[in-house]
Amino acid sequence: MVRQLSHFVSSTVWWMTVCALIAAPITAQADDLSDARIRVAINVFPAFIAARSVAPPHPEHIALVSADDGPKIAGIAYVLYERLRKSQPEARLSLTRLDALQVSHARDPFTAVFLAQALDDREMQRLLTFVRTHHVLSFSPLAGDIERGVLGGIAVSDRILPEVNLQSLIDHGIYLRPFFLKVSAHYEAIRQQ
């Protein structure tokens, strides 16, 4: 047991060092609009998961989901981990490729998904099916993902607000606290009959 724990700690320290080295470019380069949205969304995300009206029975386990292992993913993971550590020290973060999400969830269930990069329509449909089936929160910093069915994200206008997709929340059977809904921008899709 001690040997397993020491291996876990040493591998965690190694990965955190790697992530810190990779995180430098993501925090230093704010010229890319999606990087700026991601940095802002990382600050909004803890409030979004804390706004659930019924908290999960165990500490948060967040999947940082990507379609591939791009170089920015580890940097995003590091920054998100550091932010979560401040607000929810018990929370765990796992880097998970979209194609491994179901298997990873079966081993150790997720309570929320943070989307780290843009997905095509087929990939987005897989993600939305997963979160609906498992009643997992989904959050994306990327423009247009709320309209595609992701539960939460950010709205950027003359100010930055959390944004929620009300119809998706209802469809998923997920309820957020009234105060969070009051301070959030709402996306309400018009359903065609």
VODO-74473 format. One record per residue (C-alpha): x, y, z; residue in three letters. Coordinates in nm, 4 decimals, padded with zeros to 6 digits, always signed. Example, Ala and Ser with C-alpha at 12.3 -4.5 7.8 and 13.67 -1.06 7.14 Angstrom:
<nodes>
{x +01.2300	y -00.4500	z +00.7800	residu ALA}
{x +01.3670	y -00.1060	z +00.7140	residu SER}
</nodes>
This chain:
<nodes>
{x +00.0000	y +00.0000	z +00.0000	residu MET}
{x +00.2796	y +00.2427	z +00.0934	residu VAL}
{x +00.4638	y +00.1537	z -00.2266	residu ARG}
{x +00.1516	y +00.2228	z -00.4357	residu GLN}
{x +00.0996	y +00.5524	z -00.2560	residu LEU}
{x +00.4610	y +00.6611	z -00.3067	residu SER}
{x +00.4392	y +00.5675	z -00.6770	residu HIS}
{x +00.1167	y +00.7687	z -00.7069	residu PHE}
{x +00.2709	y +01.0713	z -00.5321	residu VAL}
{x +00.5926	y +01.0577	z -00.7355	residu SER}
{x +00.4056	y +01.0194	z -01.0644	residu SER}
{x +00.1703	y +01.3011	z -00.9628	residu THR}
{x +00.4628	y +01.5303	z -00.8815	residu VAL}
{x +00.6267	y +01.4422	z -01.2139	residu TRP}
{x +00.3070	y +01.5182	z -01.4073	residu TRP}
{x +00.2518	y +01.8420	z -01.2179	residu MET}
{x +00.6056	y +01.9514	z -01.3072	residu THR}
{x +00.5447	y +01.8688	z -01.6718	residu VAL}
{x +00.2122	y +02.0525	z -01.6611	residu CYS}
{x +00.3755	y +02.3571	z -01.5005	residu ALA}
{x +00.6326	y +02.3727	z -01.7789	residu LEU}
{x +00.3633	y +02.3392	z -02.0415	residu ILE}
{x +00.1307	y +02.5858	z -01.8661	residu ALA}
{x +00.3690	y +02.8763	z -01.9112	residu ALA}
{x +00.2743	y +02.9318	z -02.2765	residu PRO}
{x -00.1007	y +02.9203	z -02.2088	residu ILE}
{x -00.0793	y +03.1847	z -01.9383	residu THR}
{x +00.1721	y +03.3993	z -02.1261	residu ALA}
{x -00.0106	y +03.4130	z -02.4601	residu GLN}
{x -00.3438	y +03.5893	z -02.4310	residu ALA}
{x -00.3551	y +03.6931	z -02.7951	residu ASP}
{x -00.5605	y +03.3931	z -02.9040	residu ASP}
{x -00.9324	y +03.4501	z -02.8377	residu LEU}
{x -01.0007	y +03.0887	z -02.7416	residu SER}
{x -00.7122	y +03.0978	z -02.4909	residu ASP}
{x -00.8642	y +03.4082	z -02.3332	residu ALA}
{x -01.2074	y +03.2421	z -02.3179	residu ARG}
{x -01.0537	y +02.9321	z -02.1587	residu ILE}
{x -00.8727	y +03.1374	z -01.8931	residu ARG}
{x -01.1934	y +03.3241	z -01.8048	residu VAL}
{x -01.4002	y +03.0046	z -01.8078	residu ALA}
{x -01.1589	y +02.8353	z -01.5681	residu ILE}
{x -01.2496	y +03.1043	z -01.3139	residu ASN}
{x -01.6252	y +03.0616	z -01.3732	residu VAL}
{x -01.6265	y +02.6799	z -01.3738	residu PHE}
{x -01.5973	y +02.6233	z -00.9940	residu PRO}
{x -01.9054	y +02.8413	z -00.9357	residu ALA}
{x -02.0932	y +02.6448	z -01.2021	residu PHE}
{x -02.0281	y +02.3074	z -01.0406	residu ILE}
{x -02.1003	y +02.4503	z -00.6942	residu ALA}
{x -02.4374	y +02.5830	z -00.8191	residu ALA}
{x -02.5869	y +02.2347	z -00.8434	residu ARG}
{x -02.8939	y +02.2266	z -00.6197	residu SER}
{x -02.8112	y +01.8691	z -00.5171	residu VAL}
{x -02.4427	y +01.8062	z -00.4590	residu ALA}
{x -02.2942	y +01.4706	z -00.5578	residu PRO}
{x -02.2505	y +01.2222	z -00.2706	residu PRO}
{x -01.8723	y +01.2202	z -00.3146	residu HIS}
{x -01.6097	y +01.4841	z -00.4008	residu PRO}
{x -01.6206	y +01.6290	z -00.7517	residu GLU}
{x -01.4415	y +01.4293	z -01.0197	residu HIS}
{x -01.3981	y +01.6432	z -01.3282	residu ILE}
{x -01.3030	y +01.5152	z -01.6718	residu ALA}
{x -01.1030	y +01.7601	z -01.8806	residu LEU}
{x -01.2123	y +01.6320	z -02.2207	residu VAL}
{x -01.0326	y +01.6731	z -02.5512	residu SER}
{x -01.0536	y +01.5070	z -02.8902	residu ALA}
{x -00.6767	y +01.4661	z -02.9093	residu ASP}
{x -00.3687	y +01.5195	z -02.6952	residu ASP}
{x -00.2824	y +01.8675	z -02.8204	residu GLY}
{x +00.0037	y +02.0557	z -02.6540	residu PRO}
{x -00.2279	y +02.3023	z -02.4775	residu LYS}
{x -00.4315	y +02.0371	z -02.2957	residu ILE}
{x -00.1746	y +01.9769	z -02.0206	residu ALA}
{x -00.1422	y +02.3514	z -01.9658	residu GLY}
{x -00.5185	y +02.3910	z -01.9373	residu ILE}
{x -00.5241	y +02.0979	z -01.6944	residu ALA}
{x -00.2627	y +02.2582	z -01.4732	residu TYR}
{x -00.4390	y +02.5958	z -01.4581	residu VAL}
{x -00.7793	y +02.4330	z -01.3978	residu LEU}
{x -00.6351	y +02.2059	z -01.1280	residu TYR}
{x -00.4801	y +02.5027	z -00.9462	residu GLU}
{x -00.8106	y +02.6933	z -00.9613	residu ARG}
{x -01.0134	y +02.3979	z -00.8358	residu LEU}
{x -00.7663	y +02.3373	z -00.5553	residu ARG}
{x -00.8473	y +02.6823	z -00.4144	residu LYS}
{x -01.2250	y +02.6499	z -00.4198	residu SER}
{x -01.2788	y +02.2751	z -00.3910	residu GLN}
{x -00.9715	y +02.1080	z -00.2427	residu PRO}
{x -01.1360	y +01.7636	z -00.2497	residu GLU}
{x -01.2063	y +01.7813	z -00.6245	residu ALA}
{x -01.0134	y +01.5566	z -00.8622	residu ARG}
{x -00.9287	y +01.6313	z -01.2231	residu LEU}
{x -00.8646	y +01.3719	z -01.4942	residu SER}
{x -00.7409	y +01.4399	z -01.8465	residu LEU}
{x -00.9598	y +01.2253	z -02.0683	residu THR}
{x -00.9796	y +01.1884	z -02.4417	residu ARG}
{x -01.3327	y +01.1823	z -02.5764	residu LEU}
{x -01.2888	y +00.8302	z -02.7137	residu ASP}
{x -01.1961	y +00.7029	z -02.3637	residu ALA}
{x -01.4595	y +00.8956	z -02.1681	residu LEU}
{x -01.7051	y +00.6068	z -02.1275	residu GLN}
{x -01.4373	y +00.3605	z -02.0103	residu VAL}
{x -01.2857	y +00.6126	z -01.7684	residu SER}
{x -01.6289	y +00.6928	z -01.6260	residu HIS}
{x -01.7047	y +00.3232	z -01.5708	residu ALA}
{x -01.3875	y +00.2894	z -01.3587	residu ARG}
{x -01.4244	y +00.6141	z -01.1641	residu ASP}
{x -01.7441	y +00.8154	z -01.2312	residu PRO}
{x -01.7230	y +01.1811	z -01.3291	residu PHE}
{x -01.9473	y +01.4504	z -01.1857	residu THR}
{x -01.8627	y +01.7143	z -01.4469	residu ALA}
{x -01.6962	y +01.7567	z -01.7845	residu VAL}
{x -01.4894	y +02.0598	z -01.8879	residu PHE}
{x -01.4434	y +02.0709	z -02.2638	residu LEU}
{x -01.0857	y +02.1727	z -02.3484	residu ALA}
{x -01.1070	y +02.1990	z -02.7269	residu GLN}
{x -01.3537	y +02.2309	z -03.0106	residu ALA}
{x -01.5383	y +01.9172	z -03.1191	residu LEU}
{x -01.6905	y +01.8445	z -03.4570	residu ASP}
{x -02.0648	y +01.7669	z -03.4736	residu ASP}
{x -02.0211	y +01.3896	z -03.4390	residu ARG}
{x -01.7864	y +01.4262	z -03.1409	residu GLU}
{x -02.0166	y +01.6791	z -02.9754	residu MET}
{x -02.3105	y +01.4424	z -03.0146	residu GLN}
{x -02.1087	y +01.1665	z -02.8420	residu ARG}
{x -02.0265	y +01.4015	z -02.5548	residu LEU}
{x -02.3866	y +01.5200	z -02.5164	residu LEU}
{x -02.5168	y +01.1630	z -02.5197	residu THR}
{x -02.2651	y +01.0712	z -02.2488	residu PHE}
{x -02.3522	y +01.3619	z -02.0172	residu VAL}
{x -02.7262	y +01.3104	z -02.0632	residu ARG}
{x -02.7029	y +00.9359	z -01.9946	residu THR}
{x -02.4905	y +00.9781	z -01.6809	residu HIS}
{x -02.6402	y +01.3081	z -01.5515	residu HIS}
{x -02.2994	y +01.4746	z -01.5631	residu VAL}
{x -02.2562	y +01.8526	z -01.5820	residu LEU}
{x -02.0994	y +01.9765	z -01.9058	residu SER}
{x -01.9147	y +02.3060	z -01.9409	residu PHE}
{x -01.7425	y +02.4614	z -02.2392	residu SER}
{x -01.5544	y +02.7888	z -02.2722	residu PRO}
{x -01.5894	y +02.7774	z -02.6499	residu LEU}
{x -01.8247	y +03.0037	z -02.8437	residu ALA}
{x -02.1263	y +02.8226	z -02.9872	residu GLY}
{x -02.1139	y +02.5144	z -02.7633	residu ASP}
{x -02.4027	y +02.6311	z -02.5427	residu ILE}
{x -02.6192	y +02.6512	z -02.8537	residu GLU}
{x -02.5140	y +02.2963	z -02.9427	residu ARG}
{x -02.6449	y +02.1619	z -02.6098	residu GLY}
{x -02.3641	y +02.1979	z -02.3540	residu VAL}
{x -02.5137	y +02.2886	z -02.0148	residu LEU}
{x -02.2850	y +02.5751	z -01.9143	residu GLY}
{x -02.0206	y +02.8125	z -02.0382	residu GLY}
{x -01.9533	y +03.1844	z -02.0566	residu ILE}
{x -02.1311	y +03.4688	z -02.2332	residu ALA}
{x -01.9024	y +03.7451	z -02.3565	residu VAL}
{x -02.0551	y +04.0834	z -02.4369	residu SER}
{x -01.9882	y +04.4160	z -02.2646	residu ASP}
{x -01.9248	y +04.1984	z -01.9583	residu ARG}
{x -01.8543	y +03.8319	z -01.8940	residu ILE}
{x -02.1236	y +03.6184	z -01.7328	residu LEU}
{x -02.1787	y +03.2501	z -01.6737	residu PRO}
{x -02.4177	y +03.1159	z -01.9375	residu GLU}
{x -02.6541	y +02.8212	z -01.9120	residu VAL}
{x -02.8647	y +02.6341	z -02.1643	residu ASN}
{x -03.1985	y +02.6136	z -01.9826	residu LEU}
{x -03.3548	y +02.3555	z -02.2132	residu GLN}
{x -03.0523	y +02.1255	z -02.1841	residu SER}
{x -03.0618	y +02.1561	z -01.8043	residu LEU}
{x -03.4285	y +02.0544	z -01.8071	residu ILE}
{x -03.3642	y +01.7705	z -02.0540	residu ASP}
{x -03.0810	y +01.6392	z -01.8340	residu HIS}
{x -03.2829	y +01.6672	z -01.5133	residu GLY}
{x -03.0169	y +01.8893	z -01.3569	residu ILE}
{x -03.1186	y +02.1795	z -01.1362	residu TYR}
{x -02.9022	y +02.4751	z -01.0428	residu LEU}
{x -02.9457	y +02.7085	z -00.7480	residu ARG}
{x -03.1704	y +03.0098	z -00.8127	residu PRO}
{x -02.8975	y +03.2642	z -00.7376	residu PHE}
{x -02.6668	y +03.1186	z -01.0039	residu PHE}
{x -02.9499	y +03.1211	z -01.2571	residu LEU}
{x -03.0294	y +03.4807	z -01.1656	residu LYS}
{x -02.6743	y +03.6045	z -01.2347	residu VAL}
{x -02.6277	y +03.3928	z -01.5501	residu SER}
{x -02.7057	y +03.4663	z -01.9112	residu ALA}
{x -02.9635	y +03.2191	z -02.0447	residu HIS}
{x -02.9680	y +03.0465	z -02.3790	residu TYR}
{x -03.3186	y +02.9313	z -02.4585	residu GLU}
{x -03.3482	y +02.7333	z -02.7784	residu ALA}
{x -03.6674	y +02.7698	z -02.9749	residu ILE}
{x -03.7931	y +02.4185	z -03.0310	residu ARG}
{x -03.9496	y +02.3492	z -03.3648	residu GLN}
{x -04.2645	y +02.1420	z -03.3365	residu GLN}
</nodes>
